[in-house]
């Protein structure tokens, strides 16, 4: 795999498509470590996107977040970064659980999340229908909120 091959086909020695190249890592200690999405997964995702506009069966919280730095909360003396909810989608799992704009999500099932990306990764480890506990900061009070994860119900349209 060479730089620039991302998005290209990965074939086995018999010419069968086995993956779609998505990354290459190289450095002084290694000579090009390549990564690819399995073709079966790529086919499923492409089909879902074409049919529904989103990937079916993936857990979905239904919030948009922005990373914020907090300092001086509780016993913390230095700044910590967490995802803060900037909007809650109507009808989403988050709305049904009572999450609100400006809630700061600090943990998922007790595991700290320090960015929007970490929140997305944490939620993606569960299945649609699983109930997770989010530790949130709301109005300087830390509370736990149970959320039963849903899935995106419609494709989002560009506005």
C-alpha positions as CSV (number, residue, x, y, z in Angstrom):
1,X,0.0,0.0,0.0
2,X,1.4,3.3,-1.0
3,X,0.5,6.9,0.1
4,X,-2.5,8.0,-2.0
5,X,-4.1,4.5,-2.2
6,X,-6.8,5.3,0.3
7,X,-10.2,4.4,-1.2
8,X,-8.6,2.0,-3.6
9,X,-9.3,-1.7,-3.9
10,X,-7.3,-4.4,-1.9
11,X,-7.1,-7.7,-3.7
12,X,-5.9,-11.1,-2.6
13,X,-3.5,-13.2,-4.7
14,X,-6.4,-14.6,-6.7
15,X,-7.7,-11.2,-7.7
16,X,-10.6,-11.3,-5.3
17,X,-11.7,-7.9,-3.8
18,X,-11.1,-8.3,0.0
19,X,-11.1,-4.7,1.2
20,X,-11.0,-1.0,0.6
21,X,-7.8,0.7,1.7
22,X,-8.3,3.5,4.2
23,X,-5.0,4.2,5.9
24,X,-1.2,3.6,5.9
25,X,1.1,4.1,8.8
26,X,4.8,4.3,8.3
27,X,7.7,5.4,10.5
28,X,11.3,4.6,11.4
29,X,10.4,1.4,13.2
30,X,8.0,0.0,10.6
31,X,7.8,-0.2,6.8
32,X,4.3,0.7,5.9
33,X,1.5,-0.9,7.9
34,X,-1.7,-0.7,5.8
35,X,-5.3,-0.8,7.0
36,X,-8.4,-1.7,5.0
37,X,-12.1,-2.0,5.5
38,X,-13.3,-5.5,4.7
39,X,-15.2,-5.6,1.4
40,X,-18.2,-7.3,3.1
41,X,-18.6,-4.4,5.5
42,X,-18.0,-1.8,2.8
43,X,-20.7,-3.4,0.6
44,X,-23.2,-3.4,3.5
45,X,-22.5,0.3,4.4
46,X,-22.7,1.4,0.7
47,X,-26.0,-0.5,0.3
48,X,-27.4,1.1,3.5
49,X,-26.3,4.6,2.4
50,X,-27.9,4.1,-1.1
51,X,-31.2,2.7,0.3
52,X,-31.7,4.7,3.5
53,X,-29.1,7.6,3.5
54,X,-27.6,6.3,6.8
55,X,-26.1,3.0,8.1
56,X,-28.9,0.8,9.6
57,X,-28.3,-0.9,13.0
58,X,-25.7,1.4,14.4
59,X,-26.4,2.9,17.8
60,X,-27.4,6.5,17.8
61,X,-27.6,9.0,20.6
62,X,-29.0,11.9,18.7
63,X,-26.9,14.8,19.8
64,X,-24.5,17.3,18.2
65,X,-21.6,18.1,20.5
66,X,-18.7,20.5,20.7
67,X,-15.6,20.0,22.9
68,X,-15.3,22.4,25.8
69,X,-12.6,22.9,28.5
70,X,-13.7,22.9,32.1
71,X,-11.5,24.0,35.0
72,X,-12.1,24.4,38.6
73,X,-15.0,21.9,38.7
74,X,-15.1,19.9,41.9
75,X,-11.6,19.0,43.0
76,X,-10.1,19.5,39.5
77,X,-7.5,22.3,39.5
78,X,-6.5,22.0,35.8
79,X,-8.6,22.1,32.7
80,X,-10.3,19.0,31.3
81,X,-12.0,18.6,28.0
82,X,-15.5,17.1,27.5
83,X,-18.1,17.0,24.8
84,X,-20.9,19.6,25.3
85,X,-24.3,19.1,23.7
86,X,-25.1,21.9,21.3
87,X,-28.3,20.4,19.9
88,X,-30.6,17.4,20.6
89,X,-32.4,15.8,17.7
90,X,-36.2,15.6,18.0
91,X,-37.4,12.1,18.7
92,X,-33.9,10.8,19.4
93,X,-32.8,8.6,22.3
94,X,-31.1,11.7,23.9
95,X,-34.3,13.7,23.8
96,X,-36.3,10.8,25.3
97,X,-33.8,10.5,28.1
98,X,-34.1,14.2,28.9
99,X,-30.7,15.4,27.7
100,X,-30.5,19.1,27.0
101,X,-28.5,21.7,25.1
102,X,-25.4,22.7,27.2
103,X,-25.3,19.4,29.1
104,X,-21.6,18.3,29.3
105,X,-21.1,14.6,28.9
106,X,-18.3,13.4,31.2
107,X,-18.6,9.6,31.0
108,X,-20.3,6.7,29.3
109,X,-21.0,3.8,31.8
110,X,-18.3,5.2,34.0
111,X,-15.6,5.5,31.3
112,X,-14.5,9.2,30.9
113,X,-15.0,10.7,27.5
114,X,-12.8,13.7,26.8
115,X,-13.9,14.6,23.2
116,X,-16.8,14.3,20.8
117,X,-14.8,11.6,19.0
118,X,-14.4,9.6,22.2
119,X,-18.1,9.9,22.8
120,X,-18.9,8.6,19.3
121,X,-16.5,5.7,19.8
122,X,-17.9,4.9,23.2
123,X,-21.5,4.8,21.9
124,X,-20.5,2.7,18.8
125,X,-19.4,-0.1,21.1
126,X,-23.0,-0.8,22.1
127,X,-26.0,-2.1,20.1
128,X,-29.3,-0.4,19.2
129,X,-31.6,-1.0,22.3
130,X,-28.8,-1.1,24.8
131,X,-29.2,1.2,27.8
132,X,-26.1,3.2,28.9
133,X,-25.5,5.6,31.7
134,X,-24.2,9.0,30.8
135,X,-22.6,11.1,33.6
136,X,-23.4,14.7,32.7
137,X,-22.7,18.1,34.2
138,X,-25.8,20.3,34.2
139,X,-25.9,23.6,35.9
140,X,-22.8,22.7,38.0
141,X,-24.4,19.5,39.2
142,X,-23.1,16.1,38.2
143,X,-26.0,13.6,37.4
144,X,-26.3,10.2,35.8
145,X,-28.8,9.8,33.0
146,X,-29.9,6.4,31.5
147,X,-30.3,6.4,27.8
148,X,-31.6,3.6,25.6
149,X,-29.7,3.9,22.4
150,X,-31.7,4.1,19.2
151,X,-30.7,4.2,15.6
152,X,-31.0,7.1,13.1
153,X,-34.6,7.0,11.9
154,X,-34.2,9.1,8.7
155,X,-31.4,10.4,6.6
156,X,-30.2,13.9,7.5
157,X,-30.5,16.4,4.7
158,X,-28.1,19.1,4.0
159,X,-29.4,22.5,5.1
